[in-house]
Amino acid sequence: MTAEAGVSGVGGAAPDLGTLHQFHGMQPVLPVSDVTRAARWFRDVLGFELDFIAGEPPSYARVKKGDGSHGDPVYLRLWQCNTRGTPPWRGEIVIHVGKDIDGLHAAYVKRGVTVIEPPISQPWGLREFAIREPDGHVLRFCGYLP
């Protein structure tokens, strides 16, 4: 199918809404037990910036890393909710890193981050490692192999 056919719906095909509406980013929302604590952890331990925190008392925040100078910024939204009694979250978020995956891993280890998978070079061309943040979410950091 051509891009034109996908956008116009020619031939009975559904339009490609992602292209038509120019989807260009994603901001995962992580449920957390304490949004202020979570935002501080992402800022102080992982090196993100606090983009905003909302509510009184705070119940929603967004952290950001990057300014667009070497790829799109990474945004994560933090939503305070009651996580007691719910099954553990089993997904993960993948964050692409431009350089020095091993150096980033070493810096996080020095900061006491819980590493669940040490750096490994994958056959699909990425070097990656995974951590668990205090609310149990998995963050996988990866970069292309040279």
C-alpha positions as CSV (number, residue, x, y, z in Angstrom):
1,M,0.0,0.0,0.0
2,T,1.3,3.4,-0.8
3,A,1.5,6.2,1.8
4,E,-1.0,8.1,-0.3
5,A,-3.5,5.2,-0.2
6,G,-3.0,4.8,3.5
7,V,-3.7,8.5,4.2
8,S,-6.7,8.8,1.9
9,G,-8.3,5.5,2.5
10,V,-8.3,4.6,-1.2
11,G,-9.3,1.0,-2.0
12,G,-11.2,0.5,1.3
13,A,-8.0,0.7,3.4
14,A,-8.3,2.5,6.7
15,P,-6.3,5.8,6.7
16,D,-2.9,5.8,8.5
17,L,-3.9,8.1,11.3
18,G,-0.4,8.1,12.7
19,T,0.9,9.7,9.6
20,L,-2.1,11.8,8.9
21,H,-2.0,13.4,12.4
22,Q,1.8,13.3,12.6
23,F,2.3,11.2,15.7
24,H,5.7,12.2,17.0
25,G,6.3,11.1,20.6
26,M,5.1,9.2,23.5
27,Q,5.0,10.0,27.2
28,P,4.5,6.9,29.4
29,V,2.6,7.4,32.6
30,L,3.9,5.5,35.7
31,P,1.7,4.9,38.7
32,V,3.7,5.8,41.8
33,S,2.9,5.8,45.5
34,D,4.3,9.2,46.2
35,V,4.7,11.6,43.3
36,T,7.0,14.1,45.1
37,R,9.4,11.3,46.2
38,A,9.3,9.7,42.7
39,A,10.0,13.0,41.0
40,R,12.9,13.7,43.3
41,W,14.3,10.2,42.7
42,F,14.2,10.6,38.9
43,R,15.8,14.1,39.3
44,D,18.5,13.4,42.0
45,V,19.4,9.8,41.1
46,L,18.8,9.4,37.4
47,G,19.6,13.0,36.3
48,F,16.2,14.0,34.9
49,E,14.8,17.5,35.3
50,L,11.5,18.2,37.0
51,D,9.3,19.6,34.1
52,F,6.2,20.2,36.3
53,I,4.4,19.0,39.4
54,A,0.7,19.6,39.8
55,G,-2.0,19.3,42.4
56,E,-2.3,20.4,46.1
57,P,-1.1,18.1,47.5
58,P,1.0,17.1,44.5
59,S,-0.5,14.1,42.6
60,Y,0.9,14.4,39.0
61,A,4.3,15.3,37.6
62,R,6.5,15.1,34.5
63,V,10.2,14.6,34.4
64,K,12.3,15.3,31.3
65,K,15.8,14.5,30.0
66,G,17.3,16.1,27.0
67,D,16.9,19.4,25.1
68,G,16.6,18.1,21.5
69,S,20.2,18.7,20.7
70,H,20.9,15.0,20.3
71,G,17.5,13.4,19.6
72,D,14.1,13.9,21.1
73,P,13.8,14.6,24.8
74,V,12.6,11.8,27.0
75,Y,9.5,12.5,29.1
76,L,8.0,10.4,31.8
77,R,4.7,11.3,33.6
78,L,4.3,10.3,37.2
79,W,0.8,9.7,38.6
80,Q,0.2,9.2,42.3
81,C,-2.3,6.5,43.0
82,N,-3.0,3.8,45.5
83,T,-0.7,0.9,44.4
84,R,-1.5,-1.3,47.5
85,G,-3.3,-4.5,46.7
86,T,-2.8,-4.2,42.9
87,P,-0.7,-6.7,41.0
88,P,2.8,-5.6,40.2
89,W,3.3,-3.7,37.0
90,R,5.1,-6.0,34.6
91,G,6.0,-3.7,31.7
92,E,9.0,-1.6,31.1
93,I,10.1,1.6,29.5
94,V,13.1,1.6,27.1
95,I,15.2,4.8,27.0
96,H,17.7,5.2,24.1
97,V,21.0,6.7,25.1
98,G,23.4,8.3,22.7
99,K,26.7,7.3,24.3
100,D,28.6,5.4,27.0
101,I,26.0,2.9,28.3
102,D,28.6,1.4,30.6
103,G,29.5,4.7,32.1
104,L,25.8,5.4,32.8
105,H,25.4,2.0,34.4
106,A,28.5,2.7,36.6
107,A,27.1,6.1,37.7
108,Y,23.7,4.6,38.6
109,V,25.4,1.8,40.6
110,K,27.4,4.5,42.6
111,R,24.0,6.2,43.3
112,G,22.6,3.0,44.7
113,V,20.1,2.2,41.9
114,T,18.7,-1.3,41.8
115,V,20.2,-2.9,38.7
116,I,18.2,-6.0,37.6
117,E,20.2,-6.7,34.4
118,P,23.8,-5.6,34.0
119,P,25.1,-4.2,30.7
120,I,25.0,-6.7,27.8
121,S,25.6,-6.5,24.1
122,Q,22.5,-7.8,22.3
123,P,22.6,-9.6,18.9
124,W,20.1,-6.9,17.6
125,G,22.8,-4.2,17.8
126,L,22.2,-2.6,21.2
127,R,24.1,-2.6,24.5
128,E,21.6,-2.3,27.3
129,F,21.0,-2.7,31.0
130,A,17.8,-2.6,33.2
131,I,17.1,-1.0,36.6
132,R,14.1,-1.0,38.9
133,E,12.9,2.3,40.3
134,P,11.4,2.5,43.9
135,D,7.8,1.8,42.7
136,G,8.8,-1.3,40.9
137,H,8.9,-0.1,37.3
138,V,11.6,-1.4,35.0
139,L,13.6,1.2,33.0
140,R,15.9,-0.3,30.3
141,F,18.6,2.0,29.0
142,C,20.1,1.1,25.6
143,G,22.5,2.5,23.0
144,Y,23.6,1.3,19.6
145,L,26.8,-0.8,19.4
146,P,29.7,0.9,17.6
